[in-house]
Amino acid sequence: MTGHAGGLEDPSAEVLAQAAAAFGLLASAARLHLMWALSQRESDVTHLADRVGGALPAVSQHLAKLKLAGLVNSRREGRRQVYYVDDPDVVTVVRVMVGQLTARSYALAPVRELRGNGG
């Protein structure tokens, strides 16, 4: 049975499973940070590790998982492996989510400061 929400048919079980797997990967703060960095510009693993403050082997493993899920891609440039997000929709999802939460945290910052100062 397929339901409708806003005129759209419910996605198939397969599509929902794929989306859940992708969101599961993005539930890791480290992988989400990598996706955020790659949504800004492509980079190699060394620069990504520096940017996100992670150990090189851990960042490589995160990138391998993201690549296996099809969220990132890579290409060889000489001896370097350059990673990038090839899907503009994935970039949009990451930018919107992180951007909205960042904006909310800035909007709540004065309230937190007041509460912290006994106000």
Secondary structure as the mmCIF struct_conf table of DSSP 4:
data_model
#
loop_
_struct_conf.conf_type_id
_struct_conf.id
_struct_conf.beg_label_comp_id
_struct_conf.beg_label_asym_id
_struct_conf.beg_label_seq_id
_struct_conf.end_label_comp_id
_struct_conf.end_label_asym_id
_struct_conf.end_label_seq_id
STRN STRN1 HIS A 4 ALA A 5
TURN_TY1_P TURN_TY1_P1 GLY A 6 GLY A 7
STRN STRN2 LEU A 8 GLU A 9
HELX_LH_PP_P HELX_LH_PP_P1 ASP A 10 SER A 12
HELX_RH_AL_P HELX_RH_AL_P1 ALA A 13 LEU A 26
TURN_TY1_P TURN_TY1_P2 ALA A 27 ALA A 27
BEND BEND1 SER A 28 SER A 28
HELX_RH_AL_P HELX_RH_AL_P2 ALA A 29 GLN A 40
STRN STRN3 SER A 43 ASP A 44
HELX_RH_AL_P HELX_RH_AL_P3 VAL A 45 VAL A 52
TURN_TY1_P TURN_TY1_P3 GLY A 53 GLY A 53
HELX_RH_AL_P HELX_RH_AL_P4 LEU A 56 LEU A 68
TURN_TY1_P TURN_TY1_P4 ALA A 69 GLY A 70
BEND BEND2 LEU A 71 LEU A 71
STRN STRN4 ASN A 73 GLU A 77
TURN_TY1_P TURN_TY1_P5 GLY A 78 ARG A 79
STRN STRN5 ARG A 80 TYR A 84
HELX_RH_AL_P HELX_RH_AL_P5 PRO A 88 GLY A 116
TURN_TY1_P TURN_TY1_P6 ASN A 117 GLY A 118
#
